[in-house]
Amino acid sequence: MPRRLLGRLLPMLQRSYGGMSIKGRLLLLAGILFLPCVGLIAYVIASLAQSADDSIRRGLSYAAQTISGAVDAELRRYIALAEVLAKSPELSAADLTDFEAEARRVGAVSGDGWIIVSDVDGHLLLNTVSAPGKPLGERTPEGRRSQDRAFRSGRPSISDIFTGPNSGAWVATVDIPVFKDGKPFRCLSIAMPESNYTRLLAQQQLPADWLVGIMDESGRYITRIPKNATSTGQLASAGWRAHASVDGIAEFTSIEGDRVINANAHPQLSGWTVGVGIKQGAFTQAISSTVKTATIAATTICGLALLLAAAIAASIARPLGSIAVRNSIPGEAAASDPPEVRALNARLAAAERAQAESARILQENFRMLAKARDDASRSAEQLRLAAKYGRLGTFIWDGKSNTSHWSAEIEELYGLAPGTFPGTYDDWLALVHPEDRARADRDNRKALISGELDSEWRVPLPDGSVRWIEARARMLSGEGSSDLQMIGVNIDVTAAKEADRRRELLVHELAHRVKNSLAVVQSLAHQLLPRQDVKVRDFISRLHALATVHTSLAENDWQGADLAALIQSQVAPFASTPDQLVIHGPTILVPVELTTQLALVVHEMACNASKYGALSTPDGHVNVSWSLGADVLHVRWQESGGPPAREPPVVGFGSRLLTRTVRHLQRSFGETGLTCQFDMPWLETLGQGPAAAVGEAT
């Protein structure tokens, strides 16, 4: 049956084609050739839809990771403040009156949050948000769990969200364990209001149709934007709780009952989860908008192409009709063809074969073009996202015209509207801060010689703020000296500069407080303890040694201390003349972690030498030498010119400190004086700090 039907249709089609005019045949040919283009356009539209889908998902993941980093930064701020307070001597006192005054001052300076002290059983000893004299009660179960976790781990712990029993506000706490004699003693906590994290989310300036939330370890909302049907402390949707441990993209039903696409990220300092999502309807609408725009554009192009094909067919048919009238050269053709068409038939047959080959080549070119365009579109999208979220822009400087072309992102960094930068070198230099202008000009001119630019400068913005710009670029040389080009990027490093400034302020503030604390302790020791007591003098001397080390570290911006200067500063108070100390060894910067321990060791040895050894007489000398091995610092202490060295009958503080702090300790008590050799661990992370070493020695 199908064969008979096909046998009837073929003759009908042949007759219909034979009766078509030249114009009709040209239109039919154009339509056949146009079909691959339609398929190619459909492929491009599908690729655009997939690209839009991937772009939105990457945006969700990037936003979740960014907010997670901001949450960690907020937590670090509170942890740093709590760790400073936890080191206060008043915290170990039975009466917390002095510590409460200090805590309330710190709370007033920090501006948000308040300070809580509790014992190991969870009984509240201090709460700066409560009125003095008011009964405090006990910690909530959430706070107690976090406190117990901090005691077990020995590290700061972040609690889940809960309602404060004294403040009545939703808070989470940073809990710092305080140990006394190696045992849990008290817990210092800072309460963080949930409003801090609501404000943090609002500052991210995310699209209005995105859902952003922070969930604690027990699956309850800390905050969410927009609030909608949620409130702080409410259990999050079952879908989000089920996917809380998953990093990246997941799909589930929101608490409002909408299907959402969500990206999770987990802050490093807590068990919290940050989620950024979008309703599936809004997600589909965004992709549909892209596809709709592309479809309208493609349909318009197809319509215009068909109209153009019809116009071209008419223009070809007119001269062929003229040929049919005038040309009488016979040619090969069917008997039904007119004589003028037969004259062109042979040429048309050859042209038809060439056209078929051209169509094949055209299809292959279209395929290669579509692939290249897809690759270029993907690369351009990646670069655009990197520039947008990385706060950087690109520029190209042309040496021949001495002008620069800036991207829209770099114009935004300089506070300009897109397309408004004039492009000349002087126009750029005028945008740089007056105090940085000379240096920026010098660095750019040096780059013309060295071929590399690595500089930074400030840019005043129209709103009165100042932005830090880091510039990196390379020179590209052409055939002549005038064909030079420089390509590079400008990066917004204002946040990094601000973070460095805040870190320096915090370091200086901590240094000031520690120095004041040491001064207060020394003053109290002078006023309250008998000065004639040898132990009191030793104690004050050790405090002076710690203060000297602290001053040296502060002067070096807490990057370490010079070993030679460290030894001189600790021995000098006990020597009659500078010539009594002889030191030799390579220049070494002692790491911060070892500075205090090494200073205390040298101080104790110098103190003993001033009492029983070479420094007890004007003719005595101390020779200190050192060398640095693969993982240790080798130190040799040699005394001469003093009384004979005798092994002490009782193991004192100095001996215990040496035993607990150094390795491979060797002491020789000879007639010429004491010889002591020991090693200090160098590159490895120490298991105990200076405070622990002193505690064990005492």
Secondary structure, DSSP 8 states (H G I E B T S, - for coil): -HHHHHHHHHHHHHHHHHT--HHHHHHHHHHHHHHHHHHHHHHHHHHHHHHHHHHHHHHHHHHHHHHHHHHHHHHHHHHHHHHHHHT-GGGGSS--HHHHHHHHHHHHHH-S-EEEEEETT-BEEEETTS-TT----B--HHHHHHHHHHHHHSS-EE---EE-TTT-SEEEEEEEEEEETTEEEEEEEEEEEHHHHHHHHHTT---TTEEEEEE-TTSBEEEEES-TT--TT-B--HHHHHTTT--EEEEEE-TTS-EEEEEEE--TTSS-EEEEEEEHHHHHHHHHHHHHHHHHHHHHHHHHHHHHHHHHHHHHHHHHHHHHHH-----S--TTS-HHHHHHHHHHHHHHHHHHHHHHHHHHHHHHHHHHHHHHHHHHHHHHHHHHHHTEEEEEEETTTTEEEE-HHHHHHTT--TT----BHHHHHHHS-HHHHHHHHHHHHHHHHHSEEEEEEEEE-TTS-EEEEEEEEEEE--SSGGG-EEEEEEEE-HHHHHHHHHHHHHHHHHHHHHHHHHHHHHHHHHHHS-TT-HHHHHHHHHHHHHHHHHHHHHHTTTS-EEHHHHHHHHHGGG-SSGGGEEEE----EE-HHHHHHHHHHHHHHHHHHHHHSGGGSTT-EEEEEEEE-SSEEEEEEEEESSS-----SS--HHHHHHHHH-EEEEEEE-SS-EEEEEEEE-SS--SS-HHHHHHHH-
